[in-house]
Amino acid sequence: MESTERRSTTSGFIEPVLTDIRSTWNKVRPGIENILADNPDLTYIPEDVYSECVNERAFLFTSPVGFIVLSIEIDRFTKDKTLYVWIAYTYSKGGHVIVTHMPWLDKLAKKYGCKYLEAQSNVRKLEQYFPNNGWELNMSIYRRTVK
């Protein structure tokens, strides 16, 4: 992915910028560690995120409010592209950051030829937001430990 310029697109909104994770690892890593501490079911470690970004299988975008790690997933049958929100982190909780970033995510998805946006989260408040803003529940995943 190529870099985008940092500029305000709406009042107070600064567009996230494609960032080399190596240049901001000391700031990004604690955020990833916070996500992992809050979500013990996640199986990756911070170094996995680093590796995915360095090897351009995922892409880090940063802004003054936080960071987001995206990937482009391709359906192996239809070849449709999906812009997948792997990690989204804000330095301060709340503020409805996803709401202010939706136009930017839509623009980015179009730029890279994606048909869909996709995200997973255990944040219950998003269960109200997503369906009311054009998102649909595509799948529920249930997991059981083998006994």
CORVEN-V58751 format. One record per helix or strand of 2 or more residues. SS is the DSSP state (A for helix, B for strand). FROM is the first residue (numbers start at 1). TO is the last residue. If there is no record, write none. Layout:
BEGIN
ss=(SS/SS)
from=(FROM/FROM)
to=(TO/TO)
END
This chain:
BEGIN
ss=(B/B/B/A/A/B/B/B/A/B/A/A)
from=(8/13/17/21/46/59/66/81/97/116/126/131)
to=(10/14/18/38/54/63/74/90/111/119/129/133)
END
